[in-house]
């Protein structure tokens, strides 16, 4: 998840015209409809947090499975 977000940030910084376009759209949204924009930002933050949570659960589960598998191989 972190790599994905860093990839988006890297692309926006590598393409300044697209970055300025995104900044202009966000500024316009904040100016015209600040409540809805903040609700959208909060919803996106919740989705990112859930993505990190799911990624952590998957990493933990895969790590546990690898440890269990190596223990089984050692005992044989």
N, C-alpha and C positions, 0 to 999 in steps of 0.2 A: 504494500500500500504506500509506504514511504517513497519507494522508488518511482511509483506512478505519479505521485504528487510532485516529486522533484523533477520528473521528466516534463510535466506540464509547465512548471516554473521555468525550467531551462529553455523550453521552446518559446515561451513568452518573452524571455530576456534576449533570446537569439533573434527574435523577430519583433523589433520595436514597434513597427506599424500595427501589428496585431495586438500587441500589449497596450498601445495607446487606444486602440479601438475598444478593447475590453474595459480599460479604465474610464473611457468616455461613457460607455453604456452603464457602468456601475454608478458613476457620478450622476448621470441623468436619472437613473432609477432612484437613487437616494434623494435627489432633489424633488422629483415628482411624487413618489410614493414611498416615503421613508419607513412607514410601519410594515408594509408588505415586503420591502427589501430586507428589513431586519428579520422578518419571519422566514424569508427564503434563506438568508445567511444562517440562521439558527438551524433550519432543516438540513442544510448542507453540512454544517458542523456535526450534527447528530449522525448523518450518514457516514461521514468520515470516521467518527469515533466508532461506529458499529463496524466499519471496515477494518479498523485496527484491532478491535476486539475479536472479530472472526479470524483475522490473520494470526493473532496470538494463540487462539484456541487450536487452529490447524497446526501451527508450529509445535505447540505443546504435545498434541496428539501424535504427530509424526515422530517427534523426538522420543516419546514414550514407546512407540511401536518399534523404533530402531533399537532402543536399549533392550527391549524384551526379545527382539529377534537375535541380537548379539548374545544375550544370555542363553537362549535356546541353543545357538550354534556352539557355544563354549561347553555346554553340558553334554553334547552328543559325542 
